């Protein structure tokens, strides 16, 4: 570890959408989140910037924000996010989410065993991939000190 100043963790993630109304409907109606701020992009005045959170107050570390750029389309690759994950308490809650999303006509994956947690995947209206992941069993499942060795999941037969 270097001597960098400390951080408090992830504050928020900002994404781009093509239709803010669709994005609001997805977060509020499908995910049950709150729209906690409606403002503009400080670096691009006039561009809508909305904040969504699973809590009514939108505390730092709970927010996902969006800029609206109609008719834009991103390209996957370096400099772009592959997906981002929200945590759930346990596998039972994960399966409840899977059922809920299917009831909302969202295409959602089967439960995946990722060795350190279990997860499901789905996408927002613009195709951004979301993951819901359990808290356990955790990174100490196969090493006492997380990150102390390189783990080859296929060599170890983890699969999935």
HUMO-V387904 format. One record per pair of residues at least 12 apart in sequence whose ideal C-beta (glycine too) atoms are under 10 Angstrom apart, sorted by the first residue. I is the first residue (numbers start at 1). GAP is how many residues later the second one is. D is the distance in Angstrom with one decimal. If there is no record, write none. Layout:
i=[I/I]
gap=[GAP/GAP]
d=[D/D]
This chain:
i=[8/8/9/9/10/10/10/10/10/11/11/11/11/11/12/12/12/12/12/12/12/12/12/12/13/13/13/13/13/13/14/14/14/14/14/14/14/14/15/15/15/15/15/15/15/15/15/15/16/16/16/16/16/16/16/16/16/16/17/17/17/17/17/17/17/17/17/17/17/17/18/18/18/18/18/18/18/18/18/18/18/19/19/19/19/19/20/20/20/20/20/20/20/20/20/20/20/21/21/22/22/22/22/23/23/23/23/23/23/23/23/23/23/23/24/24/24/24/25/26/26/26/26/26/26/26/26/26/27/27/27/27/27/27/27/27/28/29/30/30/30/30/30/30/30/30/30/31/31/31/31/31/31/31/31/31/31/31/31/31/32/32/32/33/33/33/33/33/33/33/33/33/33/33/34/34/34/34/34/34/34/34/34/35/35/35/35/35/36/36/36/36/36/36/36/36/36/36/36/36/36/37/37/37/37/37/37/37/37/38/38/39/39/40/41/41/41/41/41/43/44/44/47/47/47/48/48/48/48/49/49/49/49/50/50/50/50/50/51/51/51/51/52/52/52/53/54/62/64/64/64/64/64/66/66/66/72/73/73/74/74/74/76/76/80/81/81/82/82/82/83/83/83/83/83/83/83/83/84/84/84/84/85/85/85/85/85/85/85/85/85/86/86/86/86/86/87/87/87/87/87/87/87/88/88/88/88/88/88/88/88/89/89/89/90/90/90/90/91/91/91/91/91/91/91/92/93/93/93/94/94/94/94/94/94/94/94/94/95/95/95/97/97/97/98/98/98/98/98/101/101/101/101/102/104/106/106/106/106/106/107/107/107/108/108/108/108/108/108/109/109/109/109/109/110/111/111/111/112/112/112/113/113/113/114/114/114/114/114/114/115/115/115/115/115/115/115/115/115/115/116/116/116/116/116/116/116/116/116/116/116/116/116/116/117/117/117/117/117/117/117/117/117/117/118/118/118/118/118/118/118/119/119/119/119/120/120/120/121/139/141/142/142]
gap=[52/53/51/52/50/51/52/53/74/48/49/50/51/52/39/40/41/46/48/49/50/51/52/53/50/51/52/53/68/71/27/35/37/49/50/51/52/53/49/50/51/52/59/66/69/109/111/113/31/50/51/52/53/56/57/58/110/112/31/33/49/50/51/52/53/55/107/108/109/111/48/50/51/52/53/54/55/56/107/108/109/49/51/52/106/107/15/18/27/28/29/30/46/47/48/49/50/47/104/46/102/103/104/12/25/27/29/41/43/45/101/102/103/105/14/26/28/42/100/26/78/80/97/98/99/100/102/104/23/24/25/26/27/37/39/97/24/75/70/71/73/74/75/76/92/94/95/21/23/33/55/66/69/70/73/75/91/93/99/101/22/68/72/18/19/20/21/22/23/25/29/30/31/53/17/18/19/20/21/22/23/24/28/15/16/17/18/23/14/15/16/17/18/19/20/21/22/23/26/27/29/12/13/14/15/16/21/26/28/12/13/12/26/27/24/25/26/27/28/24/23/25/20/21/22/18/19/20/21/16/17/18/19/14/15/16/17/18/12/13/14/15/12/13/14/12/32/24/20/22/60/64/66/58/60/62/54/53/54/52/53/54/51/53/48/47/48/46/47/49/36/38/39/40/45/46/47/48/44/45/46/47/29/32/34/36/44/45/46/47/48/33/44/45/46/47/30/32/44/45/46/47/48/29/30/31/32/44/45/46/47/45/46/47/28/44/45/46/20/22/26/27/28/43/45/42/39/41/42/17/18/23/24/25/26/38/39/40/16/23/25/23/25/35/12/13/22/24/34/19/21/29/31/20/18/16/17/18/19/24/14/15/16/12/13/14/15/22/24/12/13/20/22/23/50/21/23/49/19/21/48/45/46/47/17/19/20/39/44/46/22/24/26/27/36/38/41/43/44/45/17/18/19/20/21/22/23/24/25/26/30/35/37/42/14/15/16/17/18/19/20/21/22/24/14/15/16/17/18/19/42/12/13/14/15/12/13/14/12/12/17/14/16]
d=[7.4/7.5/8.6/5.8/8.7/5.9/9.6/9.5/9.3/9.9/4.9/6.3/9.6/7.6/7.4/9.7/8.9/8.9/7.0/7.7/8.1/3.9/6.8/5.6/7.7/5.3/7.2/9.7/7.8/5.7/9.0/7.9/9.1/8.9/7.8/4.5/7.0/6.7/6.8/7.2/5.3/7.7/9.4/7.7/8.4/8.0/8.1/5.8/9.7/6.7/5.2/7.7/5.4/6.5/9.6/6.7/7.7/8.6/9.1/8.7/4.7/7.4/5.6/7.7/9.0/9.0/7.5/7.3/5.2/8.1/10.0/7.2/6.7/5.3/6.7/6.2/7.8/9.9/8.1/5.6/9.9/7.1/6.8/10.0/6.9/7.9/9.9/8.9/10.0/5.2/9.3/6.1/6.8/9.0/4.2/9.9/8.9/9.1/9.7/9.8/8.5/4.4/8.0/9.5/9.6/7.1/8.1/9.8/5.4/7.6/6.8/6.5/7.6/9.6/9.0/6.7/8.0/8.9/8.1/9.0/9.1/8.6/9.7/5.4/5.5/9.2/9.9/9.9/8.5/9.8/4.3/9.0/9.5/7.7/8.7/8.4/8.0/7.5/8.4/7.2/9.7/4.7/8.9/6.2/9.2/8.8/9.4/7.9/7.7/9.5/8.8/9.2/9.1/8.8/9.0/9.5/9.9/9.2/8.7/9.9/7.6/8.6/10.0/9.9/4.8/6.1/5.3/8.7/9.8/9.4/9.1/9.6/8.0/9.8/9.1/6.9/5.6/7.4/6.9/5.1/8.5/6.9/9.6/6.0/7.2/5.9/8.5/9.0/8.7/5.0/6.8/4.9/9.9/8.0/7.1/7.0/3.2/9.3/8.7/7.0/9.5/7.9/6.8/3.8/8.8/8.9/6.6/8.2/7.9/5.4/7.9/7.7/9.3/9.2/9.5/9.9/5.2/8.9/9.5/9.2/7.3/8.9/5.4/6.5/7.0/7.9/7.0/4.3/9.3/6.2/7.2/5.5/8.0/9.5/6.6/5.4/8.6/7.8/5.1/7.7/4.7/8.3/5.1/7.2/7.5/9.5/7.7/9.5/7.8/8.6/9.6/9.6/9.3/9.1/9.1/9.4/9.2/8.6/9.2/8.4/8.7/8.8/9.5/9.7/9.9/7.7/8.5/9.9/6.9/9.7/9.8/7.0/9.9/8.9/7.6/3.7/6.5/5.4/8.1/8.0/6.7/7.0/9.9/8.7/6.9/9.1/9.6/7.4/3.8/7.0/4.7/9.8/7.0/7.3/5.5/7.4/8.6/9.8/9.7/7.7/6.0/7.6/5.9/9.4/9.3/8.9/9.1/5.2/7.0/6.0/7.7/7.4/6.6/9.5/8.9/5.7/7.3/7.7/7.2/9.7/9.4/5.4/9.9/5.7/9.1/9.4/8.4/7.8/9.9/6.3/9.9/9.2/6.0/7.1/6.1/5.9/7.8/5.7/6.7/9.3/8.4/6.6/9.0/5.3/8.1/6.7/5.2/8.8/8.2/7.7/5.6/9.5/8.8/9.4/9.6/5.1/7.9/9.2/9.9/9.5/9.3/6.4/7.1/5.5/7.1/4.3/9.1/9.4/9.0/4.3/7.1/9.9/9.0/10.0/9.6/9.7/9.3/9.4/8.9/9.3/5.6/7.8/7.9/4.7/9.1/7.3/9.1/8.8/8.3/7.2/8.2/9.3/6.5/7.3/8.4/6.1/8.3/4.6/9.0/8.2/8.9/9.2/9.8/8.0/6.5/6.0/5.4/8.9/5.8/8.3/9.1/9.6/9.6/9.4/9.4/9.9/4.6/4.7/6.8/6.6/7.4/7.6/9.1/9.5/9.3/7.2/4.9/10.0/8.8/9.2/9.4/5.0/6.1/4.1/7.1/5.3/8.4/9.9/9.7/9.4/9.8/7.1/8.6]
